[in-house]
């Protein structure tokens, strides 16, 4: 329950998220390592992912590691341009990955994001 997102003037905790109603087709957290969930011995798998899904997010686009700012900006522009045209989050993710990979072949730049939840295909 101590997972959270640092905002400009404070934190939005998992407890806060649990109180929200977020009926959204897609929630994107493009900050650093927003999609990681750590499980210690005896602990339940709980974190931002489960909190956002519980709050009503149908699918989540999350990062797996600390992302490169400029490349992430390009990635998101490409992703949302494709997503807004056809509402297919899988195709938009593949297209954005491919566009960045053509220019920057190292996975650090093109593979930091994953989709969780309802996946449109």
C-alpha positions in Angstrom: 0.0 0.0 0.0 3.1 2.3 0.1 3.6 2.2 -3.6 3.0 5.6 -5.2 3.7 8.2 -7.9 5.5 11.3 -7.1 3.6 14.3 -8.3 4.8 18.0 -8.4 3.5 18.8 -4.9 3.3 15.4 -3.2 2.6 11.7 -3.7 -0.4 9.8 -5.1 -0.2 6.5 -3.1 -1.8 3.1 -3.9 -4.2 3.8 -1.0 -5.3 7.1 -2.7 -5.6 5.3 -6.1 -7.8 2.6 -4.4 -10.3 5.3 -3.5 -10.5 6.7 -7.1 -12.9 5.7 -9.9 -10.9 5.9 -13.1 -13.0 4.5 -15.9 -10.4 4.7 -18.7 -9.6 2.6 -21.7 -5.9 3.3 -21.4 -3.8 4.7 -18.5 -0.2 5.6 -19.4 2.6 6.1 -16.8 5.6 6.9 -18.8 7.9 7.8 -15.9 10.7 5.6 -14.7 10.0 1.9 -13.8 6.2 2.5 -13.2 5.5 -1.1 -14.3 7.8 -2.9 -11.9 6.3 -5.0 -9.1 8.5 -6.3 -6.4 7.5 -9.3 -4.3 9.3 -10.1 -1.1 8.9 -13.5 0.7 5.4 -13.9 2.1 4.1 -10.6 0.5 1.2 -10.3 -1.9 1.7 -9.0 -5.4 0.4 -5.5 -4.9 1.5 -2.3 -6.5 0.5 0.5 -8.9 -0.5 -2.0 -11.6 -3.2 -3.7 -9.5 -4.3 -0.4 -8.0 -4.9 1.2 -11.3 -6.7 -1.8 -12.7 -8.9 -2.0 -9.6 -9.7 1.8 -10.0 -11.1 1.1 -13.4 -8.2 1.3 -15.9 -8.9 -1.3 -18.7 -5.3 -1.3 -19.9 -2.1 0.2 -18.7 1.0 1.3 -20.6 3.9 1.2 -18.1 7.7 1.4 -18.2 10.0 -1.3 -17.1 13.1 0.8 -16.3 14.4 4.3 -16.1 13.6 5.7 -19.5 15.4 8.1 -21.8 13.5 11.4 -21.7 13.8 12.5 -25.4 13.2 9.0 -26.8 10.2 8.5 -24.5 8.7 11.8 -25.8 9.2 10.6 -29.4 7.8 7.1 -28.5 4.7 8.6 -26.9 4.0 10.9 -29.8 4.2 7.9 -32.2 2.2 5.6 -29.9 -0.7 8.1 -29.5 -0.7 9.1 -33.1 -1.2 5.5 -34.0 -3.6 4.7 -31.1 -5.8 7.7 -31.8 -6.2 6.5 -35.4 -7.3 2.9 -34.6 -7.7 2.4 -30.8 -5.5 -0.7 -31.0 -3.0 -0.5 -28.2 -1.0 -3.5 -29.3 -0.6 -2.2 -32.8 0.3 1.2 -31.5 2.9 -0.2 -29.2 4.5 -2.3 -32.0 4.5 0.6 -34.3 6.1 3.0 -31.8 8.7 0.3 -30.9 9.5 -0.2 -34.6 9.9 3.5 -35.3 12.3 4.0 -32.5 14.2 0.8 -33.1 14.9 1.8 -36.7 16.9 4.8 -35.5 18.1 3.5 -32.1 18.6 -0.3 -32.2 19.5 -0.8 -28.5 16.5 -2.1 -26.5 17.1 0.5 -23.8 15.5 3.1 -26.2 12.7 1.1 -27.9 11.6 -1.6 -25.4 11.0 0.1 -22.0 7.2 -0.2 -22.2 4.7 -3.0 -21.6 0.9 -3.3 -21.8 -1.1 -4.8 -18.9 -4.8 -5.5 -18.6 -7.2 -5.6 -21.5 -5.2 -5.8 -24.7 -6.9 -4.9 -28.0 -5.5 -6.8 -30.9 
